[in-house]
Amino acid sequence: MDLSEIDDDFDEADEDFPPGEEPAADPVRAPSIDWSDGGVEEMAGLAGAELIAAFVRRLPNRPGVYRMLDEAGEVLYVGKAKSLKKRVASYARGVGHNNRIVRMIRATRQMEFVTTRTETEALLLEANLIKRLRPRFNVLMRDDKSFPYILVAEDHEAPAIMKHRGARSRKGAYFGPFASAGSVGRTVNALQRAFLLRTCTDSVYQSRTRPCLLYQIKRCSGPCTGEISIADYRELVGEAKGFLSGRSSQVKRGLADAMQAASADLDFERAAIYRDRLSALSHIQSHQGINPQGVEEADVFALHQEGGLTCIQVFFFRTGQNWGNRAYFPKADPSIEPQEVMAAFLAQFYDDKPPAALILLPMAIEEEALLAEALCVKAGRKVQIAVPARGEKKDLVEHAAANAREALGRRLAESSSQTRLLAGLKETFALPHPPRRIEVYDNSHIMGTNAVGAMIVAGPEGFAKGQYRKFNIRGADITPGDDFGMMREVMTRRFSRLLKEHAQGPQAPAEPEGSEEEAQDNGEMPAWPDLVLIDGGKGQISAVRAILEELGIADKVTTIGVAKGVDRDAGRERFVVEGREPFSLPPRDPVLYFVQRLRDEAHRFAIGSHRARRKKEMVSNPLDEIAGIGPSRKRALLHHFGTAKAVSRAALADLRKVEGISEAMAKSIYDHFHDAG
C-alpha cells in the first residue's frame, strides 16, 4: 500500500453523526478490540513502528477507526480503514513516508481501535472523533461557527418567520444555510414586505390588543388582532414557504394574476398591495449576486493553496438564488495534496448542516462514492458529487476559485503584517520571543453598577474571538467604582482557573527539528499568555502583579500597562514595564498602532458586555425571581393584574383567584413581595 493510500484516510472523511444517531457506546472510552489476553503486556516499552507492528498481529480484516496517541495520552491522529489490519500495517513498514507521517509514527506510544459494520460507518465515526479530539496531524476545519437559517415556525396558529441559528429543536420549516446573519436579516425584511408575516414572539402576539407599528407600515398582516383571518394568514405562510422552497416563479405568477384581477375590479388599493409584494420579491432575487438559471440547489466549492496556507471557498445556491459565500482556512500540513484537503474538509463541513442535492467540486477526490454515500445517509436523500467540465456549473466553480485566490491573498498579506507586528512587540518590550498569545484586559461600569471585566485574545492569526471571555464582577468587598479591586478579581479568577486546568504553566515555543512542517505543527495558540496588556497605569499593574505573586506565577507572565498618557490623547500612551521607567513610543510607530488596536478591541468588548448586562437588568421582571413561576404562570399573573408592580401590591386573596395559581403558590408570591417580619 503506497503513501497516497495511507494519507487518503488521514484527512478526507471527517463526517460527524447526525443528531440522534450517535453510536450507543462512547467510542473514546469503549474500544471494541479486547487486549485482555496479554497483548498489552507484550507491548510495554514499545514505541513508534515497533509498537504499531505489535498491534498489527492482532487486528482483524474489518472496517474500523484507529487512533494514535503520544506519551501524554494526547491523540495524534484519527483515521478510518476498510481493513484495519492492512491500513495499520502500512505504518509499520518504515518506508515511503513523508516527514509528517514519520514524525507521527515516531511520536506514537499507544493505539486504540474501534471496529464498525461498514466503511461508511467508519467514515462517520472517524469524523465524530476528529471533531471532538482535534488531533494535530489531521486536517481540521478551524471555523466551527454555525450558519444562520430562516425559520418559519409551525408550533403556533399564526406561524412567525425569523432568523435561526443553532439546534433545530423548534417545530417548523428551515431554509438555508445563509452565509451571514446580515443576508438572513435582509431576506427576512424583504419577505415581511412580500408576504406580511409576523416576526414578533409568541408572548407579544398573545398580549396585543391593537395592531403594532409593523402593521401600520405594511410589513405585517396583523393576525394578532384579527386584521386577517387565520385561514388567510396561513395562505400567506404557504406562499412564503413555496417561494423559499424554489417555487418563486409560481408564487410571483399568482401575485401578478391577483394584481390584474384586483385592477379589473377597480379595487386599486388591493392591486397596490399586490404590486408592492411583487416588488419586494423582485428585490430579494435581484440582490442575490449570481443567480444561475440551470442550478436549483447546489453547494459550490473551490480550493487554492499558496504560501503554505489553504483557502476553501463555498457558495450556497438554493431555489436558484445565491445565498452567499464564505471562505475557510483549514489547518493542513503543506505536504497534503489538495484533493485530500478537500475531501477532509467536505466531511467536516457537513457535520452540522444538511448537504445540498448537488455538490460541485473543482477536482475529483478519492473515495468520492463513499463520501456521497455517507452524505446520503446523513441527509436521508440522494446527494450527488460532481466535477463539472463545461457550461454554467463550470463557470460557478471558476467563480468560486477566483474568490478563493483573492481571499487567500488577503489572508497572506494580513498574516505577513501580523508576523512583523509581533516581532516588533518582541523588540520593543524585550520579550524572549514573539508572543503567540496576547491577552488584553479592561473593565467597564457606570459608577460601579453592572461592572464587567473583559479579556480579548490575539495571536499570529489576529483576534481569536472564540477565546474572548467576560467576567461579571461579583465581589461583595469591592467598593463601587474601584477599578483596582475589579482588576484583582478578574485576574484572580482567570489565572486560578488557568493553573487548575493547565498546571504545567507557560511553555516556551518548541524548537523545530529543522523543517517548516515541524514548525507548523508547533504553531497552535497556547493556553497560557506570553504577554498580558492591562488598560491602565502603575496602579492597575501593581494590583495585577500582586495577584500573580500570590499565585506564584509573577515570573512566568509578562505584564505591561498601557496608560492613557498626557491629556488622554491617542498616540501619547505611556507603557509601564517592570524594570523600566514608563516610556512612550514615536507617534507613527507601527507597534504603537498595534497596541492601540488591541486596547480598543478590549474596550469595545468590555463596553458591549457591560451594556448587555445593563440591558438585561433593565428589562428583568421581578416575577422571574420567584421560584416556581414559569412562563405560563407569569403570563397568567400579568394578564390578571396588568403589571408586575400590581402583582407585588396584590392581596393574598386576589392572588388565589388567578388561574393556575394554587394557594401555596399564592402564599409564596405574596411572601416574596412582603416582609414577613
C-alpha positions as CSV (number, residue, x, y, z in Angstrom):
1,M,0.0,0.0,0.0
2,D,1.6,3.3,-1.1
3,L,1.7,6.6,0.7
4,S,-1.3,8.1,-1.1
5,E,-3.5,5.2,0.2
6,I,-2.3,5.9,3.7
7,D,-2.9,9.7,3.5
8,D,-6.3,9.1,1.8
9,D,-7.7,8.1,5.1
10,F,-5.8,10.6,7.2
11,D,-7.9,13.5,6.3
12,E,-10.7,13.0,3.8
13,A,-13.5,11.7,5.8
14,D,-14.4,13.7,8.9
15,E,-18.2,13.4,8.9
16,D,-20.0,13.5,12.2
17,F,-23.0,11.5,13.2
18,P,-26.3,13.5,12.7
19,P,-28.1,14.4,15.9
20,G,-29.8,11.4,17.5
21,E,-27.7,8.9,15.5
22,E,-24.5,8.8,17.7
23,P,-23.1,5.3,18.4
24,A,-24.6,3.8,21.5
25,A,-21.3,3.4,23.2
26,D,-18.8,6.2,23.5
27,P,-16.0,5.1,21.1
28,V,-13.4,7.1,23.0
29,R,-14.0,5.0,26.2
30,A,-15.1,1.7,24.7
31,P,-12.8,0.4,22.1
32,S,-14.2,-2.8,20.6
33,I,-11.0,-4.8,20.3
34,D,-10.1,-6.7,23.5
35,W,-6.5,-6.9,24.6
36,S,-7.1,-8.7,27.8
37,D,-5.3,-11.9,26.7
38,G,-1.9,-10.3,27.5
39,G,-1.4,-8.2,24.4
40,V,-0.9,-5.0,26.4
41,E,1.9,-6.5,28.5
42,E,3.7,-7.7,25.3
43,M,3.7,-4.1,24.0
44,A,5.0,-2.5,27.2
45,G,8.0,-0.4,26.4
46,L,7.5,-0.4,22.6
47,A,7.1,2.8,20.6
48,G,6.8,4.0,17.1
49,A,6.9,1.5,14.3
50,E,7.6,-1.4,16.7
51,L,4.5,-0.7,18.7
52,I,2.4,-0.5,15.5
53,A,3.8,-3.8,14.2
54,A,2.9,-5.4,17.5
55,F,-0.7,-4.2,17.2
56,V,-1.0,-5.4,13.6
57,R,-0.7,-9.1,14.5
58,R,-3.9,-8.8,16.5
59,L,-6.0,-6.6,14.2
60,P,-8.9,-8.0,12.1
61,N,-9.6,-7.5,8.4
62,R,-12.6,-5.4,9.2
63,P,-13.6,-1.8,8.7
64,G,-12.9,0.5,11.7
65,V,-11.3,3.5,13.1
66,Y,-7.9,3.8,14.7
67,R,-6.2,6.4,16.9
68,M,-2.6,7.1,17.5
69,L,-1.7,8.6,20.9
70,D,1.5,10.2,22.2
71,E,3.3,9.7,25.5
72,A,1.0,12.1,27.3
73,G,-2.1,10.3,26.1
74,E,-3.0,13.1,23.6
75,V,-4.5,11.9,20.3
76,L,-2.1,12.5,17.4
77,Y,-4.2,11.2,14.6
78,V,-7.6,9.6,13.9
79,G,-8.1,7.6,10.7
80,K,-10.5,5.1,9.2
81,A,-9.9,2.0,7.2
82,K,-11.7,-0.6,5.1
83,S,-9.3,-3.1,6.7
84,L,-7.8,-2.2,10.0
85,K,-5.0,-4.8,9.6
86,K,-3.9,-3.7,6.2
87,R,-4.1,0.0,6.9
88,V,-2.2,0.0,10.2
89,A,0.4,-2.4,8.7
90,S,1.3,0.2,6.2
91,Y,2.7,2.4,9.0
92,A,4.9,-0.3,10.4
93,R,6.9,-0.8,7.1
94,G,9.0,2.3,7.7
95,V,9.4,3.2,4.0
96,G,7.7,5.6,1.6
97,H,6.5,8.0,4.3
98,N,7.0,11.8,4.2
99,N,8.3,13.8,7.1
100,R,4.8,14.4,8.5
101,I,4.0,10.7,8.8
102,V,7.4,9.8,10.0
103,R,7.0,12.3,12.9
104,M,3.6,11.0,13.7
105,I,4.8,7.3,13.8
106,R,7.8,8.3,15.9
107,A,5.6,10.1,18.5
108,T,3.1,7.1,18.8
109,R,3.2,5.4,22.2
110,Q,-0.3,3.8,22.1
111,M,-3.1,2.9,19.7
112,E,-6.8,2.4,20.1
113,F,-9.3,0.8,17.7
114,V,-13.0,0.6,17.1
115,T,-14.4,-1.8,14.6
116,T,-17.6,-0.9,12.6
117,R,-20.0,-2.8,10.4
118,T,-19.3,-0.9,7.2
119,E,-16.7,1.5,5.8
120,T,-19.4,4.2,5.7
121,E,-19.9,3.9,9.5
122,A,-16.1,4.1,9.9
123,L,-16.0,7.3,7.9
124,L,-18.8,8.9,10.1
125,L,-17.2,7.7,13.3
126,E,-13.8,9.0,12.2
127,A,-15.3,12.4,11.8
128,N,-17.1,12.2,15.1
129,L,-13.7,11.6,16.8
130,I,-11.9,14.3,14.9
131,K,-14.5,16.9,15.8
132,R,-14.2,16.0,19.5
133,L,-10.5,15.3,19.8
134,R,-9.0,17.7,17.1
135,P,-5.8,15.7,16.6
136,R,-2.8,17.7,15.4
137,F,-2.0,15.5,12.4
138,N,-5.5,15.6,10.9
139,V,-6.8,18.3,8.6
140,L,-9.0,20.5,10.8
141,M,-11.8,22.9,9.8
142,R,-10.9,25.8,12.2
143,D,-14.2,27.7,11.8
144,D,-17.0,25.8,13.5
145,K,-19.4,28.8,13.6
146,S,-22.9,27.6,12.7
147,F,-24.7,29.0,9.8
148,P,-27.9,31.1,10.1
149,Y,-31.2,29.8,8.6
150,I,-34.7,31.2,8.1
151,L,-37.3,29.5,10.2
152,V,-41.0,29.5,9.6
153,A,-42.3,28.3,12.9
154,E,-45.2,25.8,12.8
155,D,-45.9,25.4,16.5
156,H,-48.4,28.3,16.6
157,E,-51.7,29.0,14.9
158,A,-50.1,32.0,13.2
159,P,-46.6,30.9,12.2
160,A,-43.8,33.5,12.6
161,I,-40.8,34.0,10.3
162,M,-37.5,34.6,12.0
163,K,-33.7,34.2,11.8
164,H,-32.5,31.0,13.5
165,R,-29.1,29.7,14.4
166,G,-28.2,26.5,16.4
167,A,-30.0,23.3,17.1
168,R,-33.3,22.7,15.2
169,S,-35.3,21.9,18.2
170,R,-38.3,24.1,17.3
171,K,-41.0,22.6,15.0
172,G,-41.1,24.4,11.7
173,A,-39.6,24.7,8.2
174,Y,-35.9,25.7,8.0
175,F,-34.4,27.3,4.9
176,G,-30.7,27.8,4.3
177,P,-27.9,27.9,5.0
178,F,-27.1,31.6,4.5
179,A,-23.5,32.7,4.5
180,S,-24.1,35.5,7.0
181,A,-26.6,36.8,9.6
182,G,-26.8,40.0,7.6
183,S,-28.0,38.2,4.4
184,V,-30.7,36.5,6.5
185,G,-31.8,39.7,8.1
186,R,-32.2,41.4,4.7
187,T,-34.1,38.5,3.3
188,V,-36.4,38.3,6.3
189,N,-37.1,42.0,6.0
190,A,-38.0,41.6,2.3
191,L,-40.1,38.6,3.0
192,Q,-42.1,40.6,5.5
193,R,-42.9,43.1,2.8
194,A,-43.7,40.4,0.3
195,F,-45.8,38.1,2.5
196,L,-46.7,40.2,5.5
197,L,-45.7,37.5,8.0
198,R,-45.3,38.4,11.7
199,T,-41.8,38.4,13.3
200,C,-42.9,39.0,16.9
201,T,-42.5,36.5,19.7
202,D,-45.5,34.4,20.8
203,S,-45.8,36.2,24.1
204,V,-46.0,39.6,22.3
205,Y,-48.6,38.1,19.9
206,Q,-50.7,36.9,22.8
207,S,-50.6,40.3,24.6
208,R,-51.5,42.5,21.7
209,T,-54.8,44.4,21.8
210,R,-54.3,46.6,18.8
211,P,-52.1,46.3,15.7
212,C,-48.4,47.2,16.1
213,L,-46.3,49.6,14.0
214,L,-45.3,46.8,11.6
215,Y,-49.0,46.5,10.5
216,Q,-49.2,50.3,10.0
217,I,-46.2,50.3,7.7
218,K,-47.5,47.3,5.8
219,R,-44.9,44.7,6.9
220,C,-47.3,42.5,8.8
221,S,-50.9,41.4,8.1
222,G,-51.9,41.7,11.8
223,P,-53.2,38.2,12.7
224,C,-52.7,39.0,16.4
225,T,-55.7,41.3,16.5
226,G,-57.8,39.7,13.8
227,E,-56.9,42.1,11.0
228,I,-56.6,39.0,8.8
229,S,-58.2,35.6,9.4
230,I,-56.0,32.7,10.5
231,A,-57.0,30.8,7.3
232,D,-55.9,33.7,5.1
233,Y,-52.8,34.2,7.1
234,R,-51.9,30.5,6.6
235,E,-52.2,31.1,2.8
236,L,-49.6,33.8,3.1
237,V,-47.4,31.4,5.1
238,G,-47.8,28.8,2.3
239,E,-46.8,31.3,-0.3
240,A,-43.7,32.2,1.6
241,K,-42.7,28.6,2.1
242,G,-43.3,28.0,-1.6
243,F,-41.0,30.9,-2.6
244,L,-38.2,29.7,-0.2
245,S,-38.6,26.1,-1.5
246,G,-37.9,27.1,-5.1
247,R,-41.3,27.8,-6.5
248,S,-40.6,31.5,-6.8
249,S,-41.9,31.8,-10.4
250,Q,-45.2,30.2,-9.5
251,V,-45.7,32.5,-6.5
252,K,-44.9,35.6,-8.5
253,R,-47.2,34.5,-11.3
254,G,-50.0,34.0,-8.8
255,L,-49.4,37.5,-7.3
256,A,-49.4,39.1,-10.8
257,D,-52.7,37.4,-11.6
258,A,-54.2,38.6,-8.4
259,M,-53.0,42.1,-9.1
260,Q,-54.6,42.1,-12.5
261,A,-57.8,40.8,-11.2
262,A,-58.0,43.5,-8.5
263,S,-57.2,46.1,-11.1
264,A,-60.0,44.8,-13.4
265,D,-62.4,45.0,-10.4
266,L,-61.3,48.6,-9.9
267,D,-60.0,47.7,-6.5
268,F,-56.9,49.7,-6.9
269,E,-55.9,49.7,-3.2
270,R,-55.8,45.9,-3.2
271,A,-53.9,45.9,-6.5
272,A,-51.3,48.3,-5.0
273,I,-50.8,45.8,-2.2
274,Y,-50.0,43.0,-4.7
275,R,-47.8,45.4,-6.6
276,D,-45.7,46.2,-3.5
277,R,-45.4,42.5,-2.7
278,L,-44.2,41.7,-6.2
279,S,-41.7,44.5,-5.9
280,A,-40.4,43.0,-2.6
281,L,-39.9,39.6,-4.2
282,S,-38.0,41.1,-7.2
283,H,-35.8,42.9,-4.6
284,I,-34.9,39.6,-3.0
285,Q,-33.9,38.0,-6.3
286,S,-32.1,41.0,-7.6
287,H,-29.8,41.2,-4.6
288,Q,-28.5,37.6,-4.6
289,G,-25.5,38.1,-6.8
290,I,-25.0,35.4,-9.3
291,N,-28.4,33.6,-9.9
292,P,-27.8,30.6,-12.2
293,Q,-30.6,29.5,-14.5
294,G,-29.8,25.8,-14.5
295,V,-28.8,25.2,-10.9
296,E,-31.7,25.0,-8.4
297,E,-29.8,23.7,-5.3
298,A,-26.1,23.3,-5.0
299,D,-23.1,23.9,-2.9
300,V,-20.1,25.0,-4.9
301,F,-16.5,24.5,-3.6
302,A,-13.1,25.8,-4.8
303,L,-9.6,25.5,-3.3
304,H,-6.5,27.5,-3.6
305,Q,-3.1,26.8,-1.9
306,E,-0.2,29.3,-1.6
307,G,2.4,30.2,0.9
308,G,1.8,27.0,2.9
309,L,-1.9,28.0,3.5
310,T,-5.1,26.7,2.1
311,C,-8.3,28.6,1.3
312,I,-11.6,26.8,0.5
313,Q,-14.4,29.0,-0.7
314,V,-18.0,27.7,-0.6
315,F,-21.1,29.3,-2.3
316,F,-24.6,28.3,-1.4
317,F,-27.3,28.2,-4.1
318,R,-30.9,27.5,-3.1
319,T,-34.1,27.9,-5.0
320,G,-32.0,29.1,-7.9
321,Q,-30.6,32.0,-5.8
322,N,-27.2,32.8,-4.4
323,W,-27.5,32.8,-0.7
324,G,-23.9,33.9,0.0
325,N,-20.4,32.5,0.3
326,R,-17.8,32.1,3.0
327,A,-14.0,31.5,3.0
328,Y,-12.4,28.9,5.2
329,F,-8.7,28.4,6.1
330,P,-8.4,24.8,7.3
331,K,-5.3,23.7,9.3
332,A,-3.5,21.3,6.9
333,D,0.1,20.3,6.6
334,P,1.6,21.7,3.4
335,S,2.6,18.2,2.2
336,I,-1.1,17.1,2.0
337,E,-2.4,17.2,-1.6
338,P,-5.3,19.5,-2.4
339,Q,-7.6,16.5,-3.2
340,E,-7.0,15.2,0.3
341,V,-7.6,18.5,2.0
342,M,-10.8,19.0,0.0
343,A,-12.1,15.5,1.0
344,A,-11.3,16.1,4.6
345,F,-12.9,19.5,4.6
346,L,-16.1,18.3,3.0
347,A,-16.8,15.7,5.6
348,Q,-16.2,18.1,8.5
349,F,-18.1,20.9,6.8
350,Y,-21.3,18.9,6.6
351,D,-21.1,17.8,10.2
352,D,-23.7,20.3,11.4
353,K,-25.6,21.2,8.3
354,P,-27.5,19.3,5.6
355,P,-25.8,18.9,2.2
356,A,-27.3,20.3,-0.9
357,A,-28.7,17.9,-3.5
358,L,-25.7,18.7,-5.7
359,I,-22.1,19.4,-4.6
360,L,-19.8,20.9,-7.2
361,L,-16.1,20.4,-6.8
362,P,-13.0,21.8,-8.7
363,M,-11.3,18.4,-8.7
364,A,-12.0,14.7,-8.2
365,I,-11.4,13.3,-4.8
366,E,-10.6,9.7,-3.9
367,E,-13.4,7.6,-2.4
368,E,-15.9,10.1,-3.8
369,A,-18.6,7.5,-3.9
370,L,-18.0,6.6,-0.2
371,L,-18.3,10.2,0.8
372,A,-21.5,10.6,-1.3
373,E,-23.0,7.6,0.4
374,A,-22.2,8.9,3.8
375,L,-23.9,12.3,3.0
376,C,-26.9,10.4,1.6
377,V,-27.2,8.5,4.9
378,K,-26.9,11.8,6.8
379,A,-29.4,13.7,4.7
380,G,-31.8,10.9,4.1
381,R,-32.0,11.6,0.4
382,K,-29.8,11.5,-2.7
383,V,-26.7,13.6,-2.7
384,Q,-24.6,13.9,-5.9
385,I,-21.0,15.0,-6.0
386,A,-19.8,16.2,-9.4
387,V,-16.8,17.9,-11.1
388,P,-18.2,20.0,-13.9
389,A,-16.2,20.1,-17.1
390,R,-18.1,22.8,-19.1
391,G,-21.1,25.1,-19.0
392,E,-22.8,27.1,-16.3
393,K,-21.7,24.8,-13.5
394,K,-18.1,25.0,-14.6
395,D,-18.4,28.8,-14.5
396,L,-19.7,28.7,-10.9
397,V,-16.7,26.6,-9.8
398,E,-14.3,29.0,-11.6
399,H,-16.0,32.0,-9.9
400,A,-15.6,30.3,-6.5
401,A,-11.9,29.6,-7.4
402,A,-11.3,33.3,-8.2
403,N,-12.8,34.2,-4.8
404,A,-10.6,31.6,-3.1
405,R,-7.5,33.1,-4.6
406,E,-8.4,36.7,-3.6
407,A,-9.4,35.6,0.0
408,L,-6.1,33.7,0.4
409,G,-4.1,36.7,-1.0
410,R,-5.7,38.9,1.6
411,R,-5.0,36.4,4.4
412,L,-1.4,36.1,3.4
413,A,-1.0,39.9,3.4
414,E,-2.6,40.1,6.9
415,S,-0.5,37.2,8.2
416,S,2.7,38.8,7.0
417,S,1.8,42.1,8.6
418,Q,0.8,40.4,11.8
419,T,4.1,38.5,11.9
420,R,6.0,41.7,11.6
421,L,4.0,43.4,14.3
422,L,4.5,40.5,16.7
423,A,8.3,40.7,16.0
424,G,8.1,44.4,16.7
425,L,6.4,43.8,20.1
426,K,9.3,41.4,20.9
427,E,11.9,44.1,20.2
428,T,10.1,47.0,21.7
429,F,9.3,45.3,25.1
430,A,12.4,43.0,25.1
431,L,10.3,39.8,25.1
432,P,12.1,36.4,24.8
433,H,10.2,35.5,21.6
434,P,7.4,36.9,19.5
435,P,4.2,36.4,21.5
436,R,1.9,33.6,20.4
437,R,-0.9,34.5,22.7
438,I,-1.7,38.1,23.8
439,E,-4.4,38.7,26.4
440,V,-5.7,42.2,26.9
441,Y,-7.9,43.1,29.9
442,D,-10.3,46.0,30.6
443,N,-13.2,46.9,32.9
444,S,-16.5,48.7,32.2
445,H,-19.1,50.0,34.5
446,I,-21.2,53.1,35.4
447,M,-20.5,54.3,38.9
448,G,-19.7,50.7,39.8
449,T,-23.0,49.3,38.6
450,N,-23.2,46.3,36.3
451,A,-19.4,46.0,36.4
452,V,-17.9,43.7,33.8
453,G,-14.3,42.7,33.2
454,A,-13.3,41.7,29.7
455,M,-10.5,39.7,28.2
456,I,-9.7,39.6,24.5
457,V,-7.1,37.3,22.8
458,A,-4.9,37.9,19.8
459,G,-2.1,35.9,18.2
460,P,-0.4,35.2,14.9
461,E,-3.7,35.0,13.1
462,G,-5.2,38.1,14.5
463,F,-8.0,38.3,17.1
464,A,-9.1,34.9,18.4
465,K,-12.7,35.9,19.2
466,G,-13.7,32.4,20.1
467,Q,-11.4,32.7,23.2
468,Y,-12.7,36.1,24.4
469,R,-14.1,36.0,28.0
470,K,-16.2,38.3,30.1
471,F,-16.2,38.4,33.9
472,N,-19.3,39.6,35.8
473,I,-17.7,41.4,38.8
474,R,-19.4,39.9,41.9
475,G,-17.0,40.6,44.8
476,A,-19.0,41.9,47.8
477,D,-16.0,43.6,49.3
478,I,-15.3,45.8,46.2
479,T,-16.2,49.4,46.5
480,P,-18.4,50.6,43.6
481,G,-16.0,52.2,41.1
482,D,-12.9,50.5,42.5
483,D,-11.0,49.7,39.2
484,F,-8.1,48.2,41.1
485,G,-10.4,45.8,43.0
486,M,-12.2,44.8,39.9
487,M,-9.0,44.0,38.1
488,R,-7.8,42.0,41.1
489,E,-10.9,39.9,40.9
490,V,-10.7,39.3,37.2
491,M,-7.0,38.3,37.3
492,T,-7.5,36.0,40.3
493,R,-10.4,34.2,38.6
494,R,-8.6,34.0,35.2
495,F,-5.2,32.7,36.4
496,S,-6.5,30.5,39.2
497,R,-8.6,28.6,36.6
498,L,-5.6,28.5,34.3
499,L,-3.5,27.0,37.0
500,K,-6.2,24.4,37.7
501,E,-6.6,23.4,34.0
502,H,-3.0,23.8,32.8
503,A,-0.9,23.4,35.9
504,Q,2.3,22.9,33.8
505,G,2.4,26.7,33.3
506,P,3.5,28.6,30.2
507,Q,5.7,26.7,27.8
508,A,8.4,28.1,25.6
509,P,7.9,27.6,21.9
510,A,9.2,24.3,20.8
511,E,12.3,24.4,18.6
512,P,11.6,23.0,15.1
513,E,13.6,19.9,14.1
514,G,15.0,21.6,11.0
515,S,11.8,21.7,8.9
516,E,9.0,24.1,8.2
517,E,6.5,21.2,8.7
518,E,7.6,20.7,12.3
519,A,7.4,24.4,12.9
520,Q,3.8,24.4,11.6
521,D,2.8,21.6,13.9
522,N,4.1,23.7,16.9
523,G,2.1,26.8,15.8
524,E,-1.0,26.2,17.9
525,M,-2.0,29.0,20.2
526,P,-1.0,28.1,23.7
527,A,-3.3,28.2,26.8
528,W,-1.0,30.5,28.7
529,P,-0.4,34.0,27.5
530,D,3.0,35.2,26.5
531,L,2.0,38.8,27.1
532,V,-0.7,40.4,29.2
533,L,-1.7,44.0,28.4
534,I,-3.6,46.0,31.0
535,D,-5.6,49.1,30.2
536,G,-4.1,51.2,33.0
537,G,-1.0,52.6,34.6
538,K,1.1,51.8,37.7
539,G,-1.9,51.3,40.0
540,Q,-3.5,48.6,37.8
541,I,-0.2,46.9,37.1
542,S,0.7,46.8,40.8
543,A,-2.7,45.2,41.5
544,V,-2.2,42.6,38.8
545,R,1.4,41.8,39.8
546,A,0.3,41.3,43.4
547,I,-2.2,38.7,42.3
548,L,0.3,36.9,40.1
549,E,2.8,36.8,43.0
550,E,0.2,35.3,45.3
551,L,-0.4,32.6,42.7
552,G,3.4,32.1,42.3
553,I,3.5,32.9,38.6
554,A,4.7,36.5,38.6
555,D,8.0,35.5,36.9
556,K,6.1,33.4,34.2
557,V,3.8,36.0,32.8
558,T,4.9,39.3,31.2
559,T,2.5,42.2,32.1
560,I,2.5,45.6,30.5
561,G,0.3,48.6,31.4
562,V,-1.0,50.9,28.7
563,A,-1.7,54.2,30.4
564,K,-3.7,56.9,28.6
565,G,-0.9,59.4,28.6
566,V,-1.0,63.2,28.6
567,D,-4.5,64.6,28.1
568,R,-5.6,61.0,27.4
569,D,-4.8,61.5,23.7
570,A,-4.2,58.6,21.4
571,G,-0.6,58.4,20.4
572,R,0.7,59.7,23.8
573,E,0.2,56.4,25.7
574,R,2.7,55.5,28.4
575,F,3.9,51.9,28.8
576,V,4.5,50.6,32.2
577,V,7.0,47.7,32.1
578,E,8.7,46.0,35.0
579,G,12.3,47.1,35.5
580,R,12.0,50.1,33.2
581,E,10.8,53.7,33.6
582,P,7.4,54.4,31.9
583,F,8.1,55.3,28.3
584,S,6.2,56.3,25.1
585,L,6.7,55.2,21.5
586,P,7.1,57.5,18.5
587,P,3.7,58.7,17.2
588,R,4.0,56.8,13.9
589,D,5.4,53.6,15.3
590,P,3.5,50.5,13.9
591,V,3.8,48.8,17.2
592,L,2.0,51.7,18.9
593,Y,-0.8,51.5,16.4
594,F,-1.0,47.7,17.0
595,V,-1.2,48.1,20.8
596,Q,-3.9,50.8,20.3
597,R,-5.9,48.4,18.2
598,L,-5.6,45.7,20.8
599,R,-6.6,48.1,23.6
600,D,-9.5,49.5,21.6
601,E,-10.8,46.0,20.9
602,A,-10.7,45.1,24.6
603,H,-12.5,48.4,25.3
604,R,-15.2,47.6,22.7
605,F,-15.7,44.2,24.1
606,A,-15.9,45.4,27.7
607,I,-18.4,48.1,26.9
608,G,-20.5,45.7,24.8
609,S,-20.6,43.2,27.7
610,H,-21.5,45.9,30.2
611,R,-24.3,47.2,28.0
612,A,-25.7,43.7,27.5
613,R,-25.7,43.2,31.3
614,R,-27.3,46.6,32.0
615,K,-30.0,46.0,29.4
616,K,-30.8,42.6,30.8
617,E,-31.2,44.1,34.3
618,M,-33.4,46.9,32.9
619,V,-35.8,44.5,31.3
620,S,-35.8,41.9,34.0
621,N,-39.1,41.1,35.6
622,P,-39.4,40.8,39.4
623,L,-41.6,37.7,38.8
624,D,-38.6,35.9,37.3
625,E,-37.0,35.8,40.8
626,I,-39.8,33.8,42.3
627,A,-39.2,30.0,42.5
628,G,-41.9,28.1,40.6
629,I,-43.0,30.9,38.4
630,G,-42.5,29.9,34.8
631,P,-43.7,31.5,31.5
632,S,-47.3,30.2,31.9
633,R,-47.9,31.4,35.4
634,K,-46.1,34.7,34.7
635,R,-48.4,35.3,31.7
636,A,-51.4,34.5,33.8
637,L,-50.4,36.9,36.5
638,L,-49.7,39.7,34.1
639,H,-53.0,39.1,32.2
640,H,-54.9,39.3,35.5
641,F,-53.1,42.2,37.2
642,G,-51.6,44.1,34.2
643,T,-48.1,44.7,35.6
644,A,-45.6,43.1,37.9
645,K,-45.9,46.1,40.2
646,A,-49.6,45.4,40.5
647,V,-48.8,41.8,41.3
648,S,-46.4,42.9,44.1
649,R,-49.2,45.0,45.7
650,A,-52.0,42.4,45.3
651,A,-53.6,40.8,48.4
652,L,-53.3,37.1,49.1
653,A,-57.0,36.6,48.3
654,D,-56.6,38.3,44.9
655,L,-53.6,36.1,44.0
656,R,-55.6,33.0,44.7
657,K,-58.1,34.0,42.1
658,V,-55.6,33.8,39.2
659,E,-56.0,30.7,37.1
660,G,-53.2,28.3,37.6
661,I,-52.1,29.8,40.9
662,S,-52.6,27.4,43.9
663,E,-52.9,28.6,47.5
664,A,-49.4,27.6,48.2
665,M,-48.0,29.4,45.2
666,A,-50.1,32.5,46.0
667,K,-48.6,32.5,49.5
668,S,-45.1,32.1,48.0
669,I,-45.7,35.1,45.7
670,Y,-47.1,37.2,48.5
671,D,-44.2,36.4,50.8
672,H,-41.7,37.3,48.1
673,F,-43.0,40.9,47.9
674,H,-43.8,41.4,51.6
675,D,-41.5,41.4,54.6
676,A,-42.7,38.6,56.9
677,G,-41.3,40.4,59.9
